[in-house]
Amino acid sequence: MHKRIIVMAKGQQLEAWGSLRKICDAHGFNYNTLKNYSYPFVYRGWVFHRVLFNQPSQPIQPGEGK
């Protein structure tokens, strides 16, 4: 089983979370809205990516998350 984490970026600020619900609680986001988006996506200036934990990642293509 592969563990996936959510990496959020806004400017130079980065955050990594293991749960979308905890992100929503910490930032005051609406969980029912965010759970329907496909990754990567942008919400309130934050770019959300879902990545494998402890695995090499693929480079992000220009324009992804817009």
MIBAKOL-440272 format. One record per atom (N, C-alpha, C): residue in three letters; x, y, z. Coordinates in pm, whole numbers, plus 50000, padded with zeros to 5 digits. Each point is the difference from the previous one (the first is absolute). Layout:
% MIBAKOL-440272
AlaXYZ ...
% end
This chain:
% MIBAKOL-440272
Met500854988250000 Met499155011850000 Met500895012450000 His499685009449915 His500765012249989 His499315011150078 Lys500755006950083 Lys499485011250076 Lys500135012649915 Arg498935007449987 Arg500015012549927 Arg499835011550098 Ile500735010849974 Ile499865012050081 Ile499605011449908 Ile499505010550060 Ile499605011949926 Ile501035010850029 Val500585005449894 Val500955011050012 Val499305012549947 Met500025010550084 Met499375012749964 Met501105010549982 Ala499855008549899 Ala500985010649976 Ala499275013149975 Lys500515010650063 Lys499495013549978 Lys501215009250008 Gly500485004649883 Gly501235007849996 Gly501164991450047 Gln500745004750098 Gln501144992650056 Gln499594990850115 Gln498745000550041 Gln499524992050113 Gln499564986249952 Leu500514989550063 Leu499634986249970 Leu499484993350126 Glu499004991549983 Glu499484992050111 Glu499744985949949 Ala500224990150085 Ala499724986149967 Ala499044994450103 Trp498964993449955 Trp498964994650087 Trp499674985749960 Gly499514992350094 Gly499574986449973 Gly498504998749986 Ser499265011050024 Ser498554999249999 Ser499405013149947 Leu499144998849901 Leu499315011849948 Leu499095006150106 Arg499394991850082 Arg499125005150106 Arg500795008750100 Lys501224995850035 Lys500815008050092 Lys500435013249938 Ile500275000149869 Ile500305012549930 Ile498825009550013 Cys498824994849974 Cys498795008350005 Cys499765005550140 Asp500204991950102 Asp499845004650138 Asp501015011050034 Ala501254998349958 Ala501065009550033 Ala499875013249925 His499514999549876 His499955012049917 His498605005849983 Gly498994993350053 Gly498635004949987 Gly499424997849861 Phe500524989949926 Phe499484996849868 Phe498794990850014 Asn499164999749896 Asn498824991450000 Asn500394986249944 Tyr499994989950086 Tyr500404986549961 Tyr499134994549887 Asn498685002350008 Asn499104994649899 Asn500255005949862 Thr500575011849993 Thr500375006049872 Thr501294993849949 Leu501034999650085 Leu501324995449957 Leu500044985249962 Lys499214991750066 Lys500074985649973 Lys499564996549858 Asn499315009249933 Asn499524997449864 Asn500985004249891 Tyr501075007250035 Tyr500995004549902 Tyr500954988649964 Ser500515000549877 Ser501034990749955 Ser501355006850016 Tyr501004992350044 Tyr501335005550022 Tyr500765000749869 Pro500875009849981 Pro500235011850083 Pro498905010349974 Phe499755008550102 Phe499015010749986 Phe500435012050083 Val499385011449973 Val500275012450072 Val498745004050075 Tyr500155003750128 Tyr498895004450082 Tyr500505010950093 Arg499385011649993 Arg500375011650084 Arg501505003049996 Gly500584999149882 Gly501415003349984 Gly500974988750031 Trp499514989150053 Trp500834988350032 Trp499934990149884 Val501164994649963 Val500064989449899 Val500124986850076 Phe499084990949975 Phe499954987050068 Phe500524989149906 His500954992050050 His500534988449927 His499894987950092 Arg499714988549941 Arg499974987550075 Arg501184991649952 Val500884996350090 Val501234992949963 Val500204987750086 Leu500774990649947 Leu500344988150078 Leu501035003950106 Phe499834994950120 Phe500905002650112 Phe501214990949987 Asn501205005750018 Asn501274992649993 Asn500234993349865 Gln499545006249895 Gln500214994949864 Gln500495011449912 Pro500864997249902 Pro500405010449906 Pro498765005049925 Ser499965012949976 Ser498825005549933 Ser500325003649857 Gln498965001749923 Gln500125004449862 Gln500085015249999 Pro500745005949906 Pro500045014649992 Pro498635005649968 Ile499705011650056 Ile498735006749974 Ile500085006949866 Gln499044997649915 Gln499975006049869 Gln499505014450010 Pro500565009249919 Pro499505013850002 Pro498515000349972 Gly499305008150077 Gly498565001449983 Gly499164990750084 Glu500604990050064 Glu499234991050086 Glu499525007650123 Gly498804997150042 Gly499465006450119 Gly499325013249973 Lys499795003049872 Lys499285012449966 Lys498624997049956 
% end
